[in-house]
Amino acid sequence: MKSSMKKLSFLLFGLVLLLAACGGGGNDTSESSENNTENETTEEVKNYKIGVTQIVEHPSLNAAYQGFQDALKDAGLNVEYDYQIAQNDNSLNTQIAQNLASAGVDLIFANSTPSAQAAKNVTTEIPIVFTSVTDPVAAQLIDSIESPGANVTGTIDLHPEAIKTTVEFMKDALDVKSIGMVYNAGEQNSVAQVNQVKEIADSLGLKVEGATVSQSSEIKQAAESLIGKVDAFYIITDNTVVSALESIIQVADSNKLPLVVGEFDSVRRGGLLAFGFEYYDIGYQAGEMAAKILKGEATPADIPAEYPNTLKLVMNKDAIEKLGLEVKDEWEAELVETQQ
């Protein structure tokens, strides 16, 4: 009897040990699996740092930056932004580019021609994606639209037909014979557009009177110097002038002259009309490029620069009423009101 009890005790003891061993092994495996999953998750989620350099703050550039951020968010990337504005100061613009390059960011988003030029001058390794640039080839940012080369690519803030369509509309619909332009001759972006306006105007028998500025405080006086010489103002996407557009609006309103502008935000601020696109959209396009680069799917050299995808006419209802214009059906214009 005692012998049988001993055997049973040993059997039970061995069974307990066996179960404990199996249970312990199962727990270890579960914990190990959980740890592996955590490690895999940690490896999969990568945080990126993007340096943002913007020459000046105004609605169009701000909208482009918002579009850029939204595109990266939609791409599922975790991004920390170092956002810096140069306040239209060339020295500060250069310093910002140097600081971002020294910080070793994963990518630089350059929002304007001078911002992109400064960034390119300080790094050949960090990818640079630009937007709000009118002529990236003339600005020596890329080799060509189709094959950018090096570490730079981006989106262009001028639809190929925008200026031609605008000047033709000014002649045919507004009966303009002389166009006044206020711009910063130090901006490559502006010089390229003014030259294009002059070429098209000349082919249509129109005159172009220009007044240059170097800072926003000079804008009102420059606009006033054109009064009596022009039938309308045409303000292109010049960062200096657009940042203080209200000065031009005041002069145009006082003299009952049409104020044609280069982008929609300036229409909402009081300009009469623009053939253009939303800056948010070209910012979003640039963000899609940046996502491909950060994911390792392409390099800047592999991604052609892009023009805006759409071109439409937007007119300001308040400005139309002030000038006593009649909006014709064939214009197919989208009407907006002045922002308060």
Secondary structure as a PSIPRED ss2 file (coil, helix, strand):
# PSIPRED VFORMAT (PSIPRED V4.0)

   1 M C   1.000  0.000  0.000
   2 K H   0.000  1.000  0.000
   3 S H   0.000  1.000  0.000
   4 S H   0.000  1.000  0.000
   5 M H   0.000  1.000  0.000
   6 K H   0.000  1.000  0.000
   7 K H   0.000  1.000  0.000
   8 L H   0.000  1.000  0.000
   9 S H   0.000  1.000  0.000
  10 F H   0.000  1.000  0.000
  11 L H   0.000  1.000  0.000
  12 L H   0.000  1.000  0.000
  13 F H   0.000  1.000  0.000
  14 G H   0.000  1.000  0.000
  15 L H   0.000  1.000  0.000
  16 V H   0.000  1.000  0.000
  17 L H   0.000  1.000  0.000
  18 L H   0.000  1.000  0.000
  19 L H   0.000  1.000  0.000
  20 A H   0.000  1.000  0.000
  21 A H   0.000  1.000  0.000
  22 C H   0.000  1.000  0.000
  23 G H   0.000  1.000  0.000
  24 G H   0.000  1.000  0.000
  25 G H   0.000  1.000  0.000
  26 G H   0.000  1.000  0.000
  27 N H   0.000  1.000  0.000
  28 D H   0.000  1.000  0.000
  29 T H   0.000  1.000  0.000
  30 S H   0.000  1.000  0.000
  31 E H   0.000  1.000  0.000
  32 S H   0.000  1.000  0.000
  33 S H   0.000  1.000  0.000
  34 E H   0.000  1.000  0.000
  35 N H   0.000  1.000  0.000
  36 N H   0.000  1.000  0.000
  37 T H   0.000  1.000  0.000
  38 E H   0.000  1.000  0.000
  39 N H   0.000  1.000  0.000
  40 E H   0.000  1.000  0.000
  41 T H   0.000  1.000  0.000
  42 T H   0.000  1.000  0.000
  43 E H   0.000  1.000  0.000
  44 E H   0.000  1.000  0.000
  45 V C   1.000  0.000  0.000
  46 K C   1.000  0.000  0.000
  47 N E   0.000  0.000  1.000
  48 Y E   0.000  0.000  1.000
  49 K E   0.000  0.000  1.000
  50 I E   0.000  0.000  1.000
  51 G E   0.000  0.000  1.000
  52 V E   0.000  0.000  1.000
  53 T E   0.000  0.000  1.000
  54 Q E   0.000  0.000  1.000
  55 I C   1.000  0.000  0.000
  56 V C   1.000  0.000  0.000
  57 E C   1.000  0.000  0.000
  58 H C   1.000  0.000  0.000
  59 P H   0.000  1.000  0.000
  60 S H   0.000  1.000  0.000
  61 L H   0.000  1.000  0.000
  62 N H   0.000  1.000  0.000
  63 A H   0.000  1.000  0.000
  64 A H   0.000  1.000  0.000
  65 Y H   0.000  1.000  0.000
  66 Q H   0.000  1.000  0.000
  67 G H   0.000  1.000  0.000
  68 F H   0.000  1.000  0.000
  69 Q H   0.000  1.000  0.000
  70 D H   0.000  1.000  0.000
  71 A H   0.000  1.000  0.000
  72 L H   0.000  1.000  0.000
  73 K H   0.000  1.000  0.000
  74 D H   0.000  1.000  0.000
  75 A C   1.000  0.000  0.000
  76 G C   1.000  0.000  0.000
  77 L C   1.000  0.000  0.000
  78 N E   0.000  0.000  1.000
  79 V E   0.000  0.000  1.000
  80 E E   0.000  0.000  1.000
  81 Y E   0.000  0.000  1.000
  82 D E   0.000  0.000  1.000
  83 Y E   0.000  0.000  1.000
  84 Q E   0.000  0.000  1.000
  85 I E   0.000  0.000  1.000
  86 A C   1.000  0.000  0.000
  87 Q C   1.000  0.000  0.000
  88 N C   1.000  0.000  0.000
  89 D C   1.000  0.000  0.000
  90 N H   0.000  1.000  0.000
  91 S H   0.000  1.000  0.000
  92 L H   0.000  1.000  0.000
  93 N H   0.000  1.000  0.000
  94 T H   0.000  1.000  0.000
  95 Q H   0.000  1.000  0.000
  96 I H   0.000  1.000  0.000
  97 A H   0.000  1.000  0.000
  98 Q H   0.000  1.000  0.000
  99 N H   0.000  1.000  0.000
 100 L H   0.000  1.000  0.000
 101 A H   0.000  1.000  0.000
 102 S H   0.000  1.000  0.000
 103 A C   1.000  0.000  0.000
 104 G C   1.000  0.000  0.000
 105 V C   1.000  0.000  0.000
 106 D C   1.000  0.000  0.000
 107 L E   0.000  0.000  1.000
 108 I E   0.000  0.000  1.000
 109 F E   0.000  0.000  1.000
 110 A E   0.000  0.000  1.000
 111 N E   0.000  0.000  1.000
 112 S C   1.000  0.000  0.000
 113 T H   0.000  1.000  0.000
 114 P H   0.000  1.000  0.000
 115 S H   0.000  1.000  0.000
 116 A H   0.000  1.000  0.000
 117 Q H   0.000  1.000  0.000
 118 A H   0.000  1.000  0.000
 119 A H   0.000  1.000  0.000
 120 K H   0.000  1.000  0.000
 121 N H   0.000  1.000  0.000
 122 V H   0.000  1.000  0.000
 123 T C   1.000  0.000  0.000
 124 T C   1.000  0.000  0.000
 125 E C   1.000  0.000  0.000
 126 I C   1.000  0.000  0.000
 127 P C   1.000  0.000  0.000
 128 I E   0.000  0.000  1.000
 129 V E   0.000  0.000  1.000
 130 F E   0.000  0.000  1.000
 131 T E   0.000  0.000  1.000
 132 S E   0.000  0.000  1.000
 133 V E   0.000  0.000  1.000
 134 T C   1.000  0.000  0.000
 135 D C   1.000  0.000  0.000
 136 P C   1.000  0.000  0.000
 137 V C   1.000  0.000  0.000
 138 A C   1.000  0.000  0.000
 139 A C   1.000  0.000  0.000
 140 Q C   1.000  0.000  0.000
 141 L C   1.000  0.000  0.000
 142 I C   1.000  0.000  0.000
 143 D C   1.000  0.000  0.000
 144 S C   1.000  0.000  0.000
 145 I C   1.000  0.000  0.000
 146 E C   1.000  0.000  0.000
 147 S C   1.000  0.000  0.000
 148 P C   1.000  0.000  0.000
 149 G C   1.000  0.000  0.000
 150 A C   1.000  0.000  0.000
 151 N C   1.000  0.000  0.000
 152 V E   0.000  0.000  1.000
 153 T E   0.000  0.000  1.000
 154 G E   0.000  0.000  1.000
 155 T E   0.000  0.000  1.000
 156 I E   0.000  0.000  1.000
 157 D C   1.000  0.000  0.000
 158 L C   1.000  0.000  0.000
 159 H C   1.000  0.000  0.000
 160 P C   1.000  0.000  0.000
 161 E C   1.000  0.000  0.000
 162 A H   0.000  1.000  0.000
 163 I H   0.000  1.000  0.000
 164 K H   0.000  1.000  0.000
 165 T H   0.000  1.000  0.000
 166 T H   0.000  1.000  0.000
 167 V H   0.000  1.000  0.000
 168 E H   0.000  1.000  0.000
 169 F H   0.000  1.000  0.000
 170 M H   0.000  1.000  0.000
 171 K H   0.000  1.000  0.000
 172 D H   0.000  1.000  0.000
 173 A C   1.000  0.000  0.000
 174 L C   1.000  0.000  0.000
 175 D C   1.000  0.000  0.000
 176 V C   1.000  0.000  0.000
 177 K C   1.000  0.000  0.000
 178 S E   0.000  0.000  1.000
 179 I E   0.000  0.000  1.000
 180 G E   0.000  0.000  1.000
 181 M E   0.000  0.000  1.000
 182 V E   0.000  0.000  1.000
 183 Y E   0.000  0.000  1.000
 184 N E   0.000  0.000  1.000
 185 A C   1.000  0.000  0.000
 186 G C   1.000  0.000  0.000
 187 E C   1.000  0.000  0.000
 188 Q H   0.000  1.000  0.000
 189 N H   0.000  1.000  0.000
 190 S H   0.000  1.000  0.000
 191 V H   0.000  1.000  0.000
 192 A H   0.000  1.000  0.000
 193 Q H   0.000  1.000  0.000
 194 V H   0.000  1.000  0.000
 195 N H   0.000  1.000  0.000
 196 Q H   0.000  1.000  0.000
 197 V H   0.000  1.000  0.000
 198 K H   0.000  1.000  0.000
 199 E H   0.000  1.000  0.000
 200 I H   0.000  1.000  0.000
 201 A H   0.000  1.000  0.000
 202 D H   0.000  1.000  0.000
 203 S H   0.000  1.000  0.000
 204 L C   1.000  0.000  0.000
 205 G C   1.000  0.000  0.000
 206 L C   1.000  0.000  0.000
 207 K E   0.000  0.000  1.000
 208 V E   0.000  0.000  1.000
 209 E E   0.000  0.000  1.000
 210 G E   0.000  0.000  1.000
 211 A E   0.000  0.000  1.000
 212 T E   0.000  0.000  1.000
 213 V E   0.000  0.000  1.000
 214 S C   1.000  0.000  0.000
 215 Q C   1.000  0.000  0.000
 216 S H   0.000  1.000  0.000
 217 S H   0.000  1.000  0.000
 218 E H   0.000  1.000  0.000
 219 I H   0.000  1.000  0.000
 220 K H   0.000  1.000  0.000
 221 Q H   0.000  1.000  0.000
 222 A H   0.000  1.000  0.000
 223 A H   0.000  1.000  0.000
 224 E H   0.000  1.000  0.000
 225 S C   1.000  0.000  0.000
 226 L C   1.000  0.000  0.000
 227 I C   1.000  0.000  0.000
 228 G C   1.000  0.000  0.000
 229 K C   1.000  0.000  0.000
 230 V C   1.000  0.000  0.000
 231 D C   1.000  0.000  0.000
 232 A E   0.000  0.000  1.000
 233 F E   0.000  0.000  1.000
 234 Y E   0.000  0.000  1.000
 235 I E   0.000  0.000  1.000
 236 I C   1.000  0.000  0.000
 237 T C   1.000  0.000  0.000
 238 D C   1.000  0.000  0.000
 239 N H   0.000  1.000  0.000
 240 T H   0.000  1.000  0.000
 241 V H   0.000  1.000  0.000
 242 V H   0.000  1.000  0.000
 243 S C   1.000  0.000  0.000
 244 A C   1.000  0.000  0.000
 245 L H   0.000  1.000  0.000
 246 E H   0.000  1.000  0.000
 247 S H   0.000  1.000  0.000
 248 I H   0.000  1.000  0.000
 249 I H   0.000  1.000  0.000
 250 Q H   0.000  1.000  0.000
 251 V H   0.000  1.000  0.000
 252 A H   0.000  1.000  0.000
 253 D H   0.000  1.000  0.000
 254 S H   0.000  1.000  0.000
 255 N C   1.000  0.000  0.000
 256 K C   1.000  0.000  0.000
 257 L C   1.000  0.000  0.000
 258 P C   1.000  0.000  0.000
 259 L E   0.000  0.000  1.000
 260 V E   0.000  0.000  1.000
 261 V E   0.000  0.000  1.000
 262 G C   1.000  0.000  0.000
 263 E C   1.000  0.000  0.000
 264 F H   0.000  1.000  0.000
 265 D H   0.000  1.000  0.000
 266 S H   0.000  1.000  0.000
 267 V H   0.000  1.000  0.000
 268 R H   0.000  1.000  0.000
 269 R C   1.000  0.000  0.000
 270 G C   1.000  0.000  0.000
 271 G C   1.000  0.000  0.000
 272 L C   1.000  0.000  0.000
 273 L E   0.000  0.000  1.000
 274 A E   0.000  0.000  1.000
 275 F E   0.000  0.000  1.000
 276 G E   0.000  0.000  1.000
 277 F C   1.000  0.000  0.000
 278 E C   1.000  0.000  0.000
 279 Y H   0.000  1.000  0.000
 280 Y H   0.000  1.000  0.000
 281 D H   0.000  1.000  0.000
 282 I H   0.000  1.000  0.000
 283 G H   0.000  1.000  0.000
 284 Y H   0.000  1.000  0.000
 285 Q H   0.000  1.000  0.000
 286 A H   0.000  1.000  0.000
 287 G H   0.000  1.000  0.000
 288 E H   0.000  1.000  0.000
 289 M H   0.000  1.000  0.000
 290 A H   0.000  1.000  0.000
 291 A H   0.000  1.000  0.000
 292 K H   0.000  1.000  0.000
 293 I H   0.000  1.000  0.000
 294 L H   0.000  1.000  0.000
 295 K C   1.000  0.000  0.000
 296 G C   1.000  0.000  0.000
 297 E C   1.000  0.000  0.000
 298 A C   1.000  0.000  0.000
 299 T C   1.000  0.000  0.000
 300 P H   0.000  1.000  0.000
 301 A H   0.000  1.000  0.000
 302 D H   0.000  1.000  0.000
 303 I C   1.000  0.000  0.000
 304 P C   1.000  0.000  0.000
 305 A C   1.000  0.000  0.000
 306 E E   0.000  0.000  1.000
 307 Y C   1.000  0.000  0.000
 308 P C   1.000  0.000  0.000
 309 N C   1.000  0.000  0.000
 310 T C   1.000  0.000  0.000
 311 L C   1.000  0.000  0.000
 312 K E   0.000  0.000  1.000
 313 L E   0.000  0.000  1.000
 314 V E   0.000  0.000  1.000
 315 M E   0.000  0.000  1.000
 316 N E   0.000  0.000  1.000
 317 K H   0.000  1.000  0.000
 318 D H   0.000  1.000  0.000
 319 A H   0.000  1.000  0.000
 320 I H   0.000  1.000  0.000
 321 E H   0.000  1.000  0.000
 322 K H   0.000  1.000  0.000
 323 L H   0.000  1.000  0.000
 324 G C   1.000  0.000  0.000
 325 L C   1.000  0.000  0.000
 326 E C   1.000  0.000  0.000
 327 V C   1.000  0.000  0.000
 328 K C   1.000  0.000  0.000
 329 D H   0.000  1.000  0.000
 330 E H   0.000  1.000  0.000
 331 W H   0.000  1.000  0.000
 332 E C   1.000  0.000  0.000
 333 A C   1.000  0.000  0.000
 334 E E   0.000  0.000  1.000
 335 L E   0.000  0.000  1.000
 336 V E   0.000  0.000  1.000
 337 E C   1.000  0.000  0.000
 338 T C   1.000  0.000  0.000
 339 Q C   1.000  0.000  0.000
 340 Q C   1.000  0.000  0.000
